Amino acid sequence: MTIGERSDLAPPARRALTGTLTGMLAIVALTWLLSLVVVGPLAWGLGRLVGGDGRVALALGVLCWTAAGGLALLRPVEARFAGLLFRVRQPRGLELDRLLPVWRRACARAGVDPDGFTLRIEDSEAVNAFALGARFVAVTRRALDLPDELLEAVLAHELGHHRDRHPLAATLGWWYLLPLTMLSQLFRSSRGAAGGLSRGFSGLRQRIWQVAGGRPLGLVGLLVIVGALVLLVTVLLLALGALWLPLWLATSASRLLSAALSRSAELAADRHAAALGYAPGLVRVLELFELAERPAPRRGLAARLATHPSSRARIQAIRRLGA
């Protein structure tokens, strides 16, 4: 079979809910629930601060926060969201001339409207592409140098993700993880501040003992202030730790499961591209990826947290489909 011919394998029928998507949405629901541990108290406290009913503010805060996840899936918002997460931009003249014909052929083969998607370019020298949100696809600048049949196979793979709504679930997961990420950063910053204040407290104490016969009263006063700050930050650190540790354990467990689901999603997108006739081109692209993976094979926890299967495993899975 030459590249560009339709495979004898019919494209998988679109299902409203696949097993992989079900698992990804379950992780999203868990992440949303955990995010309320941060969002809920903030909303309640803000309501009490302005003199209103904390319970009403809590309900409104949870409702607005939940609805905000849906806003992240709107085309203008998802494009801006992608711009914040990645170095993406609109295709320029020659890039658009290069990308559009290949994109339209891949969409025609997949039976989707090419104008229903937002296309972006990532300024990267790596060959890569990714899907985001409900209708967003980006390719790297280096990927545009691939031959047409290989670039078309890469785009068909990303369309496979959108067919099964993997990017939609991933985007919601990233969104609802933001409060937990901010809490983790606050915990690390507080721990760093506590360490700095503690070192300053020790230095001042040594300085006071070195001042003999002088006037160390100013230093003693400063020492009391710094000591009080150390105590305050330590209490804050303990409070944050009591809240952060259970959330960290839950999110760490969900990361392992999310990585496994992501690997399953990659294989599903490969199957979609192969069923459309792009198996040879996809294998050739994965062979390029495999060359970059050989110096640093993944083992142990790194392999479990990997969001993509190894290129060799993906090649073997595609070839089994052909067999």
LUMVO-615399 format. One record per residue (C-alpha): residue number from 1; chain; x, y, z. Coordinates in nm, 4 decimals, padded with zeros to 6 digits. Last residue first. Layout:
<recs>
n: NUM chain: A east: X north: Y up: Z
...
</recs>
This chain:
<recs>
n: 323 chain: A east: -00.0665 north: -00.7831 up: 01.0177
n: 322 chain: A east: -00.1304 north: -00.4153 up: 00.9473
n: 321 chain: A east: -00.2580 north: -00.3590 up: 01.2994
n: 320 chain: A east: 00.0445 north: -00.5435 up: 01.4373
n: 319 chain: A east: 00.2623 north: -00.3006 up: 01.2461
n: 318 chain: A east: 00.0973 north: -00.0070 up: 01.4201
n: 317 chain: A east: 00.1509 north: -00.1643 up: 01.7635
n: 316 chain: A east: 00.5170 north: -00.2386 up: 01.6843
n: 315 chain: A east: 00.5760 north: 00.1197 up: 01.5775
n: 314 chain: A east: 00.4106 north: 00.2492 up: 01.8955
n: 313 chain: A east: 00.6239 north: 00.0259 up: 02.1161
n: 312 chain: A east: 00.9398 north: 00.1395 up: 01.9346
n: 311 chain: A east: 00.8374 north: 00.5050 up: 01.9724
n: 310 chain: A east: 00.8154 north: 00.4571 up: 02.3471
n: 309 chain: A east: 00.4711 north: 00.5149 up: 02.4890
n: 308 chain: A east: 00.3791 north: 00.8791 up: 02.5480
n: 307 chain: A east: 00.2789 north: 01.0587 up: 02.8698
n: 306 chain: A east: 00.5752 north: 00.9202 up: 03.0616
n: 305 chain: A east: 00.5087 north: 00.9035 up: 03.4359
n: 304 chain: A east: 00.5402 north: 00.5246 up: 03.4500
n: 303 chain: A east: 00.8582 north: 00.5314 up: 03.2403
n: 302 chain: A east: 01.0147 north: 00.7934 up: 03.4661
n: 301 chain: A east: 00.9137 north: 00.5850 up: 03.7690
n: 300 chain: A east: 01.1193 north: 00.2882 up: 03.6529
n: 299 chain: A east: 01.2946 north: 00.3154 up: 03.3180
n: 298 chain: A east: 01.3076 north: 00.5509 up: 03.0218
n: 297 chain: A east: 01.5773 north: 00.5061 up: 02.7554
n: 296 chain: A east: 01.8164 north: 00.8017 up: 02.7187
n: 295 chain: A east: 02.0532 north: 00.7655 up: 02.4217
n: 294 chain: A east: 01.7899 north: 00.5712 up: 02.2225
n: 293 chain: A east: 01.5079 north: 00.8252 up: 02.2424
n: 292 chain: A east: 01.6305 north: 01.0654 up: 01.9714
n: 291 chain: A east: 01.6647 north: 00.7874 up: 01.7138
n: 290 chain: A east: 01.3192 north: 00.6611 up: 01.8101
n: 289 chain: A east: 01.1604 north: 00.9933 up: 01.7185
n: 288 chain: A east: 01.2839 north: 00.9610 up: 01.3605
n: 287 chain: A east: 01.1513 north: 00.6046 up: 01.3523
n: 286 chain: A east: 00.8202 north: 00.7438 up: 01.4760
n: 285 chain: A east: 00.7997 north: 00.9664 up: 01.1684
n: 284 chain: A east: 00.8635 north: 00.6697 up: 00.9374
n: 283 chain: A east: 00.6017 north: 00.4640 up: 01.1199
n: 282 chain: A east: 00.3474 north: 00.7430 up: 01.0781
n: 281 chain: A east: 00.4125 north: 00.7585 up: 00.7063
n: 280 chain: A east: 00.3668 north: 00.3832 up: 00.6647
n: 279 chain: A east: 00.0484 north: 00.3756 up: 00.8820
n: 278 chain: A east: -00.1230 north: 00.6723 up: 00.7143
n: 277 chain: A east: -00.4067 north: 00.4846 up: 00.5451
n: 276 chain: A east: -00.7031 north: 00.6213 up: 00.7405
n: 275 chain: A east: -00.6984 north: 00.3170 up: 00.9688
n: 274 chain: A east: -00.3357 north: 00.3952 up: 01.0517
n: 273 chain: A east: -00.4215 north: 00.7518 up: 01.1563
n: 272 chain: A east: -00.7002 north: 00.6300 up: 01.3873
n: 271 chain: A east: -00.4827 north: 00.3527 up: 01.5287
n: 270 chain: A east: -00.2096 north: 00.6049 up: 01.6077
n: 269 chain: A east: -00.4672 north: 00.8220 up: 01.7866
n: 268 chain: A east: -00.5672 north: 00.5205 up: 01.9975
n: 267 chain: A east: -00.2017 north: 00.4471 up: 02.0788
n: 266 chain: A east: -00.1533 north: 00.8054 up: 02.1931
n: 265 chain: A east: -00.4704 north: 00.7902 up: 02.4043
n: 264 chain: A east: -00.3447 north: 00.4774 up: 02.5821
n: 263 chain: A east: -00.0222 north: 00.6592 up: 02.6667
n: 262 chain: A east: -00.2292 north: 00.9482 up: 02.8026
n: 261 chain: A east: -00.4352 north: 00.7073 up: 03.0126
n: 260 chain: A east: -00.1174 north: 00.5682 up: 03.1710
n: 259 chain: A east: 00.0112 north: 00.9205 up: 03.2350
n: 258 chain: A east: -00.3204 north: 01.0214 up: 03.3900
n: 257 chain: A east: -00.3077 north: 00.7202 up: 03.6235
n: 256 chain: A east: 00.0393 north: 00.8107 up: 03.7453
n: 255 chain: A east: -00.0552 north: 01.1773 up: 03.7733
n: 254 chain: A east: -00.3691 north: 01.0849 up: 03.9675
n: 253 chain: A east: -00.1565 north: 00.9178 up: 04.2340
n: 252 chain: A east: 00.0602 north: 01.2288 up: 04.2593
n: 251 chain: A east: -00.2529 north: 01.4465 up: 04.2753
n: 250 chain: A east: -00.3894 north: 01.2483 up: 04.5696
n: 249 chain: A east: -00.0589 north: 01.2454 up: 04.7585
n: 248 chain: A east: -00.0079 north: 01.6170 up: 04.6956
n: 247 chain: A east: -00.3615 north: 01.6935 up: 04.8124
n: 246 chain: A east: -00.3019 north: 01.4991 up: 05.1338
n: 245 chain: A east: 00.0288 north: 01.6863 up: 05.1870
n: 244 chain: A east: -00.0938 north: 02.0346 up: 05.0962
n: 243 chain: A east: -00.3529 north: 02.0905 up: 05.3698
n: 242 chain: A east: -00.1413 north: 01.9805 up: 05.6671
n: 241 chain: A east: 00.1624 north: 02.1318 up: 05.4956
n: 240 chain: A east: -00.0120 north: 02.4657 up: 05.4529
n: 239 chain: A east: -00.0910 north: 02.4757 up: 05.8237
n: 238 chain: A east: 00.2630 north: 02.3692 up: 05.9141
n: 237 chain: A east: 00.4109 north: 02.6332 up: 05.6840
n: 236 chain: A east: 00.1858 north: 02.9023 up: 05.8255
n: 235 chain: A east: 00.2954 north: 02.8079 up: 06.1779
n: 234 chain: A east: 00.6588 north: 02.8156 up: 06.0637
n: 233 chain: A east: 00.6074 north: 03.1522 up: 05.8932
n: 232 chain: A east: 00.4683 north: 03.2999 up: 06.2147
n: 231 chain: A east: 00.7434 north: 03.1510 up: 06.4325
n: 230 chain: A east: 01.0171 north: 03.2756 up: 06.1996
n: 229 chain: A east: 00.8525 north: 03.6186 up: 06.1913
n: 228 chain: A east: 00.8431 north: 03.6276 up: 06.5720
n: 227 chain: A east: 01.2101 north: 03.5333 up: 06.5832
n: 226 chain: A east: 01.2909 north: 03.8059 up: 06.3316
n: 225 chain: A east: 01.1167 north: 04.0621 up: 06.5482
n: 224 chain: A east: 01.2820 north: 03.9374 up: 06.8685
n: 223 chain: A east: 01.6248 north: 03.9396 up: 06.7019
n: 222 chain: A east: 01.5689 north: 04.2927 up: 06.5811
n: 221 chain: A east: 01.4984 north: 04.3984 up: 06.9378
n: 220 chain: A east: 01.8087 north: 04.2164 up: 07.0604
n: 219 chain: A east: 02.0144 north: 04.3799 up: 06.7852
n: 218 chain: A east: 01.8978 north: 04.7201 up: 06.8934
n: 217 chain: A east: 01.9790 north: 04.6366 up: 07.2548
n: 216 chain: A east: 02.3288 north: 04.5146 up: 07.1636
n: 215 chain: A east: 02.5005 north: 04.8219 up: 07.3026
n: 214 chain: A east: 02.8600 north: 04.7286 up: 07.3573
n: 213 chain: A east: 03.0290 north: 04.5396 up: 07.6414
n: 212 chain: A east: 03.0459 north: 04.2225 up: 07.4359
n: 211 chain: A east: 02.9001 north: 04.2010 up: 07.0915
n: 210 chain: A east: 02.9905 north: 03.8496 up: 06.9791
n: 209 chain: A east: 02.6923 north: 03.6990 up: 07.1611
n: 208 chain: A east: 02.4633 north: 03.9406 up: 06.9795
n: 207 chain: A east: 02.6142 north: 03.8475 up: 06.6413
n: 206 chain: A east: 02.5584 north: 03.4779 up: 06.7070
n: 205 chain: A east: 02.1917 north: 03.5448 up: 06.7719
n: 204 chain: A east: 02.1704 north: 03.7593 up: 06.4616
n: 203 chain: A east: 02.3126 north: 03.4811 up: 06.2445
n: 202 chain: A east: 02.0771 north: 03.2206 up: 06.3894
n: 201 chain: A east: 01.7738 north: 03.4412 up: 06.3230
n: 200 chain: A east: 01.8935 north: 03.5117 up: 05.9686
n: 199 chain: A east: 01.9271 north: 03.1387 up: 05.9041
n: 198 chain: A east: 01.5772 north: 03.0821 up: 06.0380
n: 197 chain: A east: 01.4430 north: 03.3671 up: 05.8288
n: 196 chain: A east: 01.5922 north: 03.2162 up: 05.5143
n: 195 chain: A east: 01.4612 north: 02.8667 up: 05.5918
n: 194 chain: A east: 01.1142 north: 02.9968 up: 05.6692
n: 193 chain: A east: 01.1121 north: 03.1964 up: 05.3460
n: 192 chain: A east: 01.2108 north: 02.8860 up: 05.1459
n: 191 chain: A east: 00.9373 north: 02.6792 up: 05.3116
n: 190 chain: A east: 00.6879 north: 02.9554 up: 05.2481
n: 189 chain: A east: 00.7866 north: 02.9658 up: 04.8803
n: 188 chain: A east: 00.7524 north: 02.5866 up: 04.8513
n: 187 chain: A east: 00.4084 north: 02.5915 up: 05.0141
n: 186 chain: A east: 00.2954 north: 02.8823 up: 04.7971
n: 185 chain: A east: 00.4118 north: 02.6966 up: 04.4856
n: 184 chain: A east: 00.2141 north: 02.3881 up: 04.5919
n: 183 chain: A east: -00.0935 north: 02.6000 up: 04.6575
n: 182 chain: A east: -00.0596 north: 02.7589 up: 04.3134
n: 181 chain: A east: -00.0370 north: 02.4161 up: 04.1507
n: 180 chain: A east: -00.3418 north: 02.3013 up: 04.3453
n: 179 chain: A east: -00.5352 north: 02.6074 up: 04.2311
n: 178 chain: A east: -00.4275 north: 02.5451 up: 03.8651
n: 177 chain: A east: -00.5244 north: 02.1754 up: 03.8513
n: 176 chain: A east: -00.8785 north: 02.2569 up: 03.7400
n: 175 chain: A east: -00.7452 north: 02.4137 up: 03.4214
n: 174 chain: A east: -00.4928 north: 02.1424 up: 03.3374
n: 173 chain: A east: -00.7602 north: 01.8730 up: 03.3764
n: 172 chain: A east: -01.0062 north: 02.0662 up: 03.1618
n: 171 chain: A east: -00.7409 north: 02.0907 up: 02.8912
n: 170 chain: A east: -00.6643 north: 01.7183 up: 02.9113
n: 169 chain: A east: -01.0340 north: 01.6254 up: 02.8819
n: 168 chain: A east: -01.0766 north: 01.8372 up: 02.5689
n: 167 chain: A east: -00.7469 north: 01.7160 up: 02.4252
n: 166 chain: A east: -00.8640 north: 01.3498 up: 02.4479
n: 165 chain: A east: -01.1928 north: 01.4163 up: 02.2680
n: 164 chain: A east: -01.1914 north: 01.0798 up: 02.0818
n: 163 chain: A east: -01.2063 north: 01.2441 up: 01.7386
n: 162 chain: A east: -00.9825 north: 01.5228 up: 01.8650
n: 161 chain: A east: -00.7042 north: 01.2778 up: 01.9441
n: 160 chain: A east: -00.7476 north: 01.1106 up: 01.6059
n: 159 chain: A east: -00.7207 north: 01.4510 up: 01.4412
n: 158 chain: A east: -00.3787 north: 01.4777 up: 01.6042
n: 157 chain: A east: -00.2742 north: 01.1470 up: 01.4423
n: 156 chain: A east: -00.4058 north: 01.2643 up: 01.1060
n: 155 chain: A east: -00.1853 north: 01.5730 up: 01.1417
n: 154 chain: A east: 00.1243 north: 01.3567 up: 01.1923
n: 153 chain: A east: 00.0313 north: 01.1396 up: 00.8933
n: 152 chain: A east: -00.0112 north: 01.4482 up: 00.6748
n: 151 chain: A east: 00.3316 north: 01.5730 up: 00.7822
n: 150 chain: A east: 00.4774 north: 01.2382 up: 00.6777
n: 149 chain: A east: 00.3034 north: 01.2290 up: 00.3387
n: 148 chain: A east: 00.3915 north: 01.5904 up: 00.2640
n: 147 chain: A east: 00.7614 north: 01.5510 up: 00.3326
n: 146 chain: A east: 00.8720 north: 01.6937 up: 00.6667
n: 145 chain: A east: 01.0036 north: 02.0502 up: 00.6758
n: 144 chain: A east: 00.6800 north: 02.1761 up: 00.8332
n: 143 chain: A east: 00.7632 north: 01.9621 up: 01.1364
n: 142 chain: A east: 01.0552 north: 02.1952 up: 01.2145
n: 141 chain: A east: 00.8203 north: 02.4885 up: 01.2706
n: 140 chain: A east: 00.6322 north: 02.2810 up: 01.5234
n: 139 chain: A east: 00.2729 north: 02.1834 up: 01.4701
n: 138 chain: A east: -00.0335 north: 02.3069 up: 01.6552
n: 137 chain: A east: -00.3931 north: 02.1832 up: 01.6546
n: 136 chain: A east: -00.6921 north: 02.3362 up: 01.8352
n: 135 chain: A east: -01.0578 north: 02.2329 up: 01.8164
n: 134 chain: A east: -01.1943 north: 02.1274 up: 02.1581
n: 133 chain: A east: -00.8996 north: 02.2015 up: 02.3805
n: 132 chain: A east: -00.5509 north: 02.1101 up: 02.2692
n: 131 chain: A east: -00.3850 north: 01.8986 up: 02.0022
n: 130 chain: A east: -00.0105 north: 01.8542 up: 01.9622
n: 129 chain: A east: 00.2565 north: 01.8415 up: 01.6954
n: 128 chain: A east: 00.6265 north: 01.7549 up: 01.6972
n: 127 chain: A east: 00.9502 north: 01.7527 up: 01.5026
n: 126 chain: A east: 01.1870 north: 01.9445 up: 01.7273
n: 125 chain: A east: 01.3328 north: 02.2798 up: 01.6178
n: 124 chain: A east: 01.0625 north: 02.4666 up: 01.8038
n: 123 chain: A east: 00.8700 north: 02.7841 up: 01.7347
n: 122 chain: A east: 00.5229 north: 02.6344 up: 01.7708
n: 121 chain: A east: 00.2901 north: 02.7083 up: 01.4797
n: 120 chain: A east: -00.0876 north: 02.7379 up: 01.5178
n: 119 chain: A east: -00.4021 north: 02.6062 up: 01.3524
n: 118 chain: A east: -00.7500 north: 02.6673 up: 01.4969
n: 117 chain: A east: -01.0016 north: 02.4089 up: 01.3798
n: 116 chain: A east: -01.3475 north: 02.4210 up: 01.2202
n: 115 chain: A east: -01.2061 north: 02.5289 up: 00.8859
n: 114 chain: A east: -01.0754 north: 02.1778 up: 00.8169
n: 113 chain: A east: -01.4271 north: 02.0295 up: 00.8428
n: 112 chain: A east: -01.3994 north: 01.6604 up: 00.9259
n: 111 chain: A east: -01.4207 north: 01.3416 up: 00.7182
n: 110 chain: A east: -01.0878 north: 01.1929 up: 00.8259
n: 109 chain: A east: -00.9571 north: 01.1733 up: 00.4671
n: 108 chain: A east: -01.0846 north: 01.5250 up: 00.3983
n: 107 chain: A east: -00.9219 north: 01.6474 up: 00.7199
n: 106 chain: A east: -00.5850 north: 01.5000 up: 00.6190
n: 105 chain: A east: -00.6112 north: 01.6522 up: 00.2723
n: 104 chain: A east: -00.7079 north: 01.9910 up: 00.4149
n: 103 chain: A east: -00.4121 north: 01.9890 up: 00.6529
n: 102 chain: A east: -00.1678 north: 01.9079 up: 00.3752
n: 101 chain: A east: -00.2999 north: 02.1929 up: 00.1611
n: 100 chain: A east: -00.3034 north: 02.4334 up: 00.4609
n: 99 chain: A east: 00.0443 north: 02.3731 up: 00.6020
n: 98 chain: A east: 00.2849 north: 02.4883 up: 00.3317
n: 97 chain: A east: 00.0890 north: 02.7930 up: 00.2193
n: 96 chain: A east: 00.0322 north: 02.8799 up: 00.5856
n: 95 chain: A east: 00.4031 north: 02.8539 up: 00.6571
n: 94 chain: A east: 00.4803 north: 03.0714 up: 00.3538
n: 93 chain: A east: 00.2448 north: 03.3450 up: 00.4745
n: 92 chain: A east: 00.2863 north: 03.3217 up: 00.8521
n: 91 chain: A east: 00.1177 north: 03.0662 up: 01.0741
n: 90 chain: A east: -00.0328 north: 03.2156 up: 01.3920
n: 89 chain: A east: 00.1751 north: 03.1792 up: 01.7047
n: 88 chain: A east: 00.2673 north: 02.9148 up: 01.9611
n: 87 chain: A east: 00.5318 north: 02.9212 up: 02.2330
n: 86 chain: A east: 00.3429 north: 02.6951 up: 02.4720
n: 85 chain: A east: 00.1374 north: 02.7228 up: 02.7909
n: 84 chain: A east: 00.0373 north: 03.0880 up: 02.7655
n: 83 chain: A east: -00.0215 north: 03.0766 up: 02.3906
n: 82 chain: A east: -00.2213 north: 02.7572 up: 02.4326
n: 81 chain: A east: -00.4502 north: 02.9390 up: 02.6765
n: 80 chain: A east: -00.4892 north: 03.2232 up: 02.4277
n: 79 chain: A east: -00.5946 north: 02.9761 up: 02.1562
n: 78 chain: A east: -00.8187 north: 02.7949 up: 02.4055
n: 77 chain: A east: -00.9875 north: 03.1251 up: 02.4905
n: 76 chain: A east: -01.0547 north: 03.2282 up: 02.1313
n: 75 chain: A east: -01.1864 north: 02.8781 up: 02.0437
n: 74 chain: A east: -01.4014 north: 02.8269 up: 02.3545
n: 73 chain: A east: -01.2782 north: 02.5307 up: 02.5622
n: 72 chain: A east: -01.1423 north: 02.7431 up: 02.8481
n: 71 chain: A east: -01.4931 north: 02.8842 up: 02.8926
n: 70 chain: A east: -01.6115 north: 02.5386 up: 02.9961
n: 69 chain: A east: -01.3550 north: 02.5277 up: 03.2767
n: 68 chain: A east: -01.4738 north: 02.8698 up: 03.3904
n: 67 chain: A east: -01.8164 north: 02.7184 up: 03.4575
n: 66 chain: A east: -01.6742 north: 02.5144 up: 03.7470
n: 65 chain: A east: -01.5023 north: 02.8169 up: 03.8997
n: 64 chain: A east: -01.8133 north: 03.0293 up: 03.8626
n: 63 chain: A east: -02.0329 north: 02.7675 up: 04.0324
n: 62 chain: A east: -01.7834 north: 02.7020 up: 04.3126
n: 61 chain: A east: -01.7486 north: 03.0745 up: 04.3779
n: 60 chain: A east: -02.1234 north: 03.1334 up: 04.3675
n: 59 chain: A east: -02.1879 north: 02.8549 up: 04.6188
n: 58 chain: A east: -01.9106 north: 02.9760 up: 04.8505
n: 57 chain: A east: -02.0245 north: 03.3382 up: 04.8229
n: 56 chain: A east: -02.3752 north: 03.2315 up: 04.9213
n: 55 chain: A east: -02.2366 north: 03.0347 up: 05.2160
n: 54 chain: A east: -02.0156 north: 03.3215 up: 05.3286
n: 53 chain: A east: -02.3092 north: 03.5594 up: 05.3513
n: 52 chain: A east: -02.1939 north: 03.9128 up: 05.2882
n: 51 chain: A east: -01.9772 north: 04.1559 up: 05.4783
n: 50 chain: A east: -01.7119 north: 04.2014 up: 05.2120
n: 49 chain: A east: -01.4715 north: 03.9885 up: 05.4131
n: 48 chain: A east: -01.7282 north: 03.7152 up: 05.4763
n: 47 chain: A east: -01.7798 north: 03.6661 up: 05.1030
n: 46 chain: A east: -01.4052 north: 03.6718 up: 05.0395
n: 45 chain: A east: -01.3542 north: 03.4078 up: 05.3086
n: 44 chain: A east: -01.6180 north: 03.1800 up: 05.1569
n: 43 chain: A east: -01.4726 north: 03.2159 up: 04.8075
n: 42 chain: A east: -01.1182 north: 03.1506 up: 04.9311
n: 41 chain: A east: -01.2368 north: 02.8573 up: 05.1445
n: 40 chain: A east: -01.4059 north: 02.6972 up: 04.8408
n: 39 chain: A east: -01.1338 north: 02.7588 up: 04.5813
n: 38 chain: A east: -00.8584 north: 02.5713 up: 04.7671
n: 37 chain: A east: -01.0404 north: 02.2547 up: 04.8751
n: 36 chain: A east: -01.2537 north: 02.3040 up: 04.5634
n: 35 chain: A east: -00.9480 north: 02.2154 up: 04.3547
n: 34 chain: A east: -00.9625 north: 01.8617 up: 04.4941
n: 33 chain: A east: -01.3114 north: 01.8116 up: 04.3496
n: 32 chain: A east: -01.2067 north: 01.9512 up: 04.0115
n: 31 chain: A east: -00.9028 north: 01.7218 up: 04.0085
n: 30 chain: A east: -01.1206 north: 01.4204 up: 04.0870
n: 29 chain: A east: -01.3687 north: 01.5135 up: 03.8125
n: 28 chain: A east: -01.0829 north: 01.5635 up: 03.5646
n: 27 chain: A east: -00.9369 north: 01.2251 up: 03.6611
n: 26 chain: A east: -01.2782 north: 01.0665 up: 03.5939
n: 25 chain: A east: -01.2859 north: 01.2497 up: 03.2601
n: 24 chain: A east: -00.9539 north: 01.0898 up: 03.1658
n: 23 chain: A east: -01.0795 north: 00.7440 up: 03.2638
n: 22 chain: A east: -01.3940 north: 00.7814 up: 03.0558
n: 21 chain: A east: -01.1873 north: 00.9152 up: 02.7660
n: 20 chain: A east: -00.9687 north: 00.6051 up: 02.7727
n: 19 chain: A east: -01.2689 north: 00.3718 up: 02.7856
n: 18 chain: A east: -01.4298 north: 00.5511 up: 02.4939
n: 17 chain: A east: -01.7342 north: 00.7756 up: 02.5187
n: 16 chain: A east: -01.9393 north: 00.9135 up: 02.2304
n: 15 chain: A east: -01.7916 north: 00.6639 up: 01.9907
n: 14 chain: A east: -01.6723 north: 00.7547 up: 01.6462
n: 13 chain: A east: -01.6578 north: 00.4503 up: 01.4231
n: 12 chain: A east: -01.3019 north: 00.3312 up: 01.3727
n: 11 chain: A east: -01.1697 north: 00.4175 up: 01.0275
n: 10 chain: A east: -01.2123 north: 00.1163 up: 00.7994
n: 9 chain: A east: -00.9080 north: -00.1074 up: 00.7707
n: 8 chain: A east: -00.8424 north: -00.1730 up: 00.4037
n: 7 chain: A east: -00.6247 north: 00.1372 up: 00.4284
n: 6 chain: A east: -00.6911 north: 00.4404 up: 00.2133
n: 5 chain: A east: -00.4020 north: 00.5256 up: -00.0145
n: 4 chain: A east: -00.1890 north: 00.8256 up: 00.0752
n: 3 chain: A east: 00.1299 north: 00.6331 up: 00.1311
n: 2 chain: A east: 00.1450 north: 00.3363 up: -00.1017
n: 1 chain: A east: 00.0000 north: 00.0000 up: 00.0000
</recs>
